[in-house]
């Protein structure tokens, strides 16, 4: 009986949306997906959340779609943002530089994850700190707390100040995100390899990867190609502790492009290999992305990578449970899903740093749209992804500037695809209408709610005469007998 009711409800829901709308996400990237990402960036700019940005999606084979808005800077004649524009990657440094560098040392047999920190840092050779391991630093379970780095003899003093902190009994069990963990890991790379973090990454990772636009300390000649971090000149890292550490640090300081990050994501999806070239062993990639449980299993972290924690906004609604990623304070994020062979990268010129909830919503919406694009074929009629996408589109279309005005990019798209543009706008507006109707039917089993939506929509469709429209304008909601 339940199966029959489910099928009946699905058919009623499908009447709200054309079949082509339900199937639009089957073709990555569907036109609806690209247009919605376009509108997301437009709205974020109009709300002064960002001044510009780029979204890149892809899989192990390469980039699938690129959506960009805005210019590199506010200077007249500044070029448009594209996938080769350099950004301050902020905390993406942790997973694109420091974590893979540490894993290269592990690959070479130079370190073990269980090594006590005191083995490489005599400053930690105190009874209270002997339990801290390299693994604890990678998973943010060391118990160490952040502090402002001194500008004089900064790394040496930073290590001593970290070692002077009181021991916390939850070391190894409690997740407590702190930059100092990766500052120490960046110094670990130098102490073990004899090379600074930037030199090591260039020789061991970025050179072999072909990521020529990823670097610490970008030369002045490239500054015109770098989107400035809010409040700083192009090419100057926004993180104050990173600047005091010479702009080369394990937690921040890296600059890079969406194109290079896409290559790195492909490397991760390929188990450490890309274009028939192996850079990391498959074993250490598996270790890096395996879940380590913290806080009694409440959070899951990889080695540097986030899997499920309070920082997981870029996971969106439909990336798999084995997916992983990271965020950056400057407005960057990356999320990689090996199960579905998909990644999404968001790089922005972030303006609003006072409303992290709104920025995380942007990250979440972007990933939900992208992940729904490949998740829908696995669902019955793609119901869950369809409704989530409808909610996002409804929120976007409620903005007057989106509904009533076509942006220059929209006009350009319209000139290229003709009637399809109008068709997909109608699909989006019908999705928005369905979401408004859904909000009127209250709580309850979702299939029962879908059935109510279908009945309400059919009622609305029959209200087509001018007399009935006038009655609705006057506020008289009593239906005529033909409307029941």
Beta strands, then each sheet from edge to edge (+ up, - down):
strand 1: 50-59
strand 2: 62-69
strand 3: 86-88
strand 4: 215-216
strand 5: 254-257
strand 6: 273-274
strand 7: 277-278
strand 8: 292-294
strand 9: 299-301
strand 10: 306-308
strand 11: 324-328
strand 12: 332-337
strand 13: 342-350
sheet 1: 2+ 1- 13+ 12- 11+
sheet 2: 3+ 5- 4+
sheet 3: 6+ 7-
sheet 4: 8+ 9- 10+
end
